[in-house]
Amino acid sequence: MIPKTFHPRRLVVALAAALPMLAIAAPADNSPYKQDAQNTYVHDASTRGIGVVNMITCLMSALKADVLVNEGRYLALVDEKKCSSDRDSASQSSNTTDAPAYIQAIVESSRTTNDQPMRMKAWFTMQEETPDGPMSQTIYIHLEASSAPTESNPYGVFRIDYCGKADGGPDDCMMNGYLSGGADGITFYEREPGRDEQGQPQNNAFYSKALRLVRNGPDDGAGRLNINEGQTPEVFDFAFNGTHFRRRTDDANDYCFSRSEADASNSVWRYGLYDNDNGARIDVNSGFPIEFQRNGETVRGYIGYWGLQVPGDAPADNSTVTRVEHGGQGAVRTDYRYAGKAGRLVRYAKVEKHLSEVQGVKLSVWLNDRSLALGGNDHSSGQIELAWNGSAFAVVGVMNCGDNGCVSADVADVAPMPVSAFNQQGGVRGWSQALGGEVFIPVGSSVTTLAGTAPVLLREQSLVYPDQMEALGNLECLSNCPTPESIAAFVGQTANTPFGSTAFQWAPVSTAVTYTLAEGTLTFAGTAVTATSGLGSRPEYQHGLRSGRLFPATQRSELSCGEGFYCDNKIEDLANYYVWETGPNAWNQFAGLKNGSGAFITFDPPKNVDYDVPAGQAYGAYAGRSLVLQYSGFGQLWGIPGHCVDARSNAPVSCGGNDHRNIRYVPAFSIPFEEAAAGRVQERLGGGATANYLVKWLDKEQRFARVDVNASQCQALNLTQFFTLPSADGLRNTSQAVLDGTPWRIGTKPTLAADTAPRVIHGEVQY
C-alpha cells in the first residue's frame, strides 16, 4: 500500500513571523463546537510580498492530492476567496459578497513506489476581466514531494512549479514561479506581468518577488525578501530566534518585535456559530454550487442570496442550471431554470434599540455641506462619522473616496454636532457596520436633547423575489430617486448625481416619483431603472447604485406632513421600506432559480445577531455596547467594527493615509472562544423570542508587539548575513509537452466528460 502522508498545507510558513500554527480545541465531547479546528498565523509587513506563497499552499491543500494518490484524474473546485491573501485590504471594512468564488481544476496525483516522490499535476481554469472582456487562462502546476513535514523539518522536502498562460495566447508564461522547501529553509521566486493604472497587464514589463529563508535551528533563522512591483523595490532583511523577530528595509525602518503570544495583538477573520445546546454548526441556506453548459463546456459556479458567481457570462435566461449534491448514495442532480435581472429589490424591516445601547458606536452620515460638522471652508458634500457621546454627536471621522475606494480618516478637536443640527431632516440618518447597516435616530423639528431611552431604528434586510413584487403595487420615492434619464446624464458626465433634482432632498415635497414593477424590474415611464456599466469612474458608486427609500403608493398618505406636502423622514415610521439596487456587480443584480413548477426557490438573508460586547480594555470604545452582526453561513460572521494599523510597526494609524502598501484595516476586537456570555450571540425571533448561539473563532491573525530595536535581544539578531536570492533562471514552463525525464512538463490541459461531478470541493472529498 502506498502511504498517503503528504500534507501540502503544512509545507510553507510565510517567513518566521508568519508561521501557521494549528491548534485544535480539546474536545469535551464529539460536537463540532468542541472539535472544529482553529488556525492561528502571524502577519508581518513582509508577508504582503509573499501572500502568494500562502495562497499556493492553500490551493494545493484544497485539492486533496495527498488523499487521492493513484486514483486517477478528477475534478476539484477551490474557493479562491478562502485562499486570497488580500482579505484585509484597508478599503474593505466589510464584505457582503462572501459567496464562494470557485476555481475548477483537473488534478492527477501519483506515486510509483514508497521510495519515489509523490507527484501532482493540476490544471486550473481561471478567468480575468480585461477591457476586451473576460480572458480565460490556465495555470499549469507540478508538485513533487519527497518527504512529509516533521518536527525537525517543518517544511518537508518539496518543489512546486507553475505557469499561467492565456488560453489560445502565446506559448510564454504570463505568470511563472517556483516554491521549494527542505531542511535548510524556503526558496520562492515569481514573475508576472506589470500592471497599468487600470490594473491591466503590460507587455514586456514584469513584477517579481524573491525570497530566501534559511533555518539555523528549530527556532532560529534569517532571510531576505525582494519585492518589485513597479514602484521603488522593497528589500526586507529579517532574522528571528525563539523570542524575537527583527525586520529591516532601511536604517529608518528597522523594527524588532517580541514573539510572545501574550503580548501580540489579535484579529479574527472567520467565526462559526453553533447550537447552544448540542454544539452543532448553525447553517444558513445562503446558496449552493451550480453548473451549466456554455458553448459545449460545463461551467461551474455558485448562486445564492448575494447573486451569481461564475467565470465569464451568466447563463441565458430560462436556460437550465443544475445543482449537484453528493452523499453516501451518490450524486443527486436537480435542474432549475435560471432567471437574471439587472437590479434587485431589497426590503428593510424596522427593528428598534435605545440610544444608550449604541453610545460610542460610529455612524456614517452624508452631509451636503461638510463644514457644518468639520468647520472651515470645506463646503463639499460627503460622509462624516459620528458617535453619540451621551449628550451630542461627536465628530470622529471623515470618509475620503478615491480610486482605491473609500476609507475613514480619524479627526480630533472638532466640536460635537448638537441634536438640533438634525431638526430640519427629522433625525440622524446614516449607516453603521456595527449596527447592521441602515440607521435612523428620530429627532423631530424642535428637539434639542435626547434621552438614553430615545429610539434608534435599525433595519433587517431581505430580498424581494420577482414573483412577490406584484403584491406591492406601484412604489414611490421622495429623495434620491433615479430615473433612466438621470442615470444616463450621470454616466455621460453631464450631471453630478444619478438622482437628478431629487438628490439628497430632505425638504418636504408636493410630488413623488412613481415606479412600476414589471417582470421583476423597477421601471419608470416604461423603461428599466438599471445601470450595469459606466459607474466605475466614480468611486462612490463603484460598488453599485442604490435608490432612496421606496414605499408602496397605497401608503403615501402616511407620509403627509401638512398642506399637501410629503416628508421623506416619515418613511422611518413605516414597518417596511424598499431600496432598488443596480450596478455591474453580482450583488447589485438579481439571480434566481425556478423549480419545475415555475416557482422561485428562496435563499436566506444573513441572520442578524446581537453581540453584547464585554467590559474590558481589550474591547476599546465598544466595551459594554450592543452590536448587530450578520451571519451568512459557517465562517462568515460580519460587522465587528475596525480600525487601521501600520503593517510595518503594527501600531494603530488613521485609515486615511496614502500608503496603501502598509495601511491595513483590521477588526477592533475579537469574540473569545468560551461558553460564557462573552462567547455568545443572540438572534431575535418573531414574537419577541430569541435564540442563543455559541461563537468559535476559526482563523486568527496575530501581530507581534514592537520592542526597542536597540535592546540586546534584538541587536543579537544578525541582519548582515549574505543571501543569494532566487532568480528567473530557475523558472520552468510547466505547460510544455510531456517529455520523458522531465516530469515537471505536464502538457496540455486534459478534458473530462461534461457530466463529471467534482470529487473535491475545497478540501472536502465528495465521493
Beta strands, then each sheet from edge to edge (+ up, - down):
strand 1: 21-24
strand 2: 37-42
strand 3: 74-79
strand 4: 102-110
strand 5: 118-130
strand 6: 133-147
strand 7: 157-166
strand 8: 175-182
strand 9: 185-195
strand 10: 201-217
strand 11: 220-228
strand 12: 234-240
strand 13: 244-248
strand 14: 254-258
strand 15: 265-275
strand 16: 287-294
strand 17: 297-304
strand 18: 307-309
strand 19: 320-327
strand 20: 330-341
strand 21: 343-354
strand 22: 363-367
strand 23: 382-388
strand 24: 393-402
strand 25: 405-410
strand 26: 427-432
strand 27: 437-442
strand 28: 455-464
strand 29: 475-477
strand 30: 513-518
strand 31: 521-524
strand 32: 527-528
strand 33: 545-546
strand 34: 550-552
strand 35: 576-582
strand 36: 590-594
strand 37: 607-612
strand 38: 626-631
strand 39: 637-638
strand 40: 642-646
strand 41: 652-653
strand 42: 663-667
strand 43: 680-684
strand 44: 690-703
strand 45: 705-707
strand 46: 760-761
strand 47: 764-765
sheet 1: 1+ 2- 44- 15+
sheet 2: 1+ 2- 44- 43+ 37- 38+ 39-
sheet 3: 45+ 14- 13+ 12- 11+ 10- 9+ 8- 7+ 6- 5+ 4- 3+ 46+ 47-
sheet 4: 16+ 17- 18+
sheet 5: 19+ 20- 36+
sheet 6: 25+ 24- 23+ 22- 26+ 27- 28+ 21- 35+ 33-
sheet 7: 32+ 31- 30+ 29- 34+
sheet 8: 41+ 40- 42+
end
